[in-house]
Amino acid sequence: MNFFKSLLSNPIKGLTFIVLTFLFVGSSFYGTKIEKSLLKGVSKMEKGASFFALVDSRENNQRIARKLRDLPGVEKVSVLSKSDVSSSLDNLLKTLDVGISKDLLDLSFSGLQIEFQKGLPSRSQNLIRSYLSRLVGTEKLTMGAVNKESIGQKKKRGSIVNFIRIYFGPILTGIMGFSWLVFFLFFRKSILRDAYLAEQFQRRKSVGIKTLSVGFVTLFSISSGIFITLFGKPEIVQILFVMTVLFMVTIVHMKKTEWE
């Protein structure tokens, strides 16, 4: 009663403290879900090898793209309009394995960008390129070189993935714990004040530590029950960290409560 009376004495502080406690405890539960979402986002950044192709605009590019999408090993096919080809022509020519000048290029061509699935072998890539040549005709088609993914980009994404898997959960719980502890230092005065009055005028002992113990256990139990229902089991290391912080904060207040 003393614990929640102190919360209700200042509703804004009390509500903030409850929310921070829930977030602190919950970080060991929902951190895994956030981690999976981040890893999924990093996975979307990964792209397979790709190449550009200039096709005679008299050809039905939508039909060509549709047939290419049906091939195993093709992840994505984008049809570029004439304006897209014209505006990005310099970049396109850099990828083309032929000596074509922008001034000499006839803009009666439209562009295709073909992206392979990640990890597709070179032999399969060449088969897809050969199929495109037979489908359109070599005289109506100019294909660029295959843009292979650089090793540097793979290593960079690998480092991000490893960082998220190893450190994200503990860092999230640490940030929540720090925020909770900072706010508690301001909030505890009202609890200790009520505990001091109870010890002085009701002849009770260790009111402060009893109040904090019961309050922390209550909030921890309620929040854990809610998050177990929503997210399942917590990360063991992180939930132990949460319990340790709550326990140490409680132990610090074992001494006799004094007027501040």
PyMOL commands that set and color helices and strands:
alter all, ss='L'
color gray80, all
select helices_A, chain A and resi 2-9+11-45+61-69+82-87+89-95+122-136+138-140+151-201+207-231+236-252
alter helices_A, ss='H'
color red, helices_A
select strands_A, chain A and resi 50-56+74-80+109-116+141-143
alter strands_A, ss='S'
color yellow, strands_A
deselect
rebuild
show_as cartoon
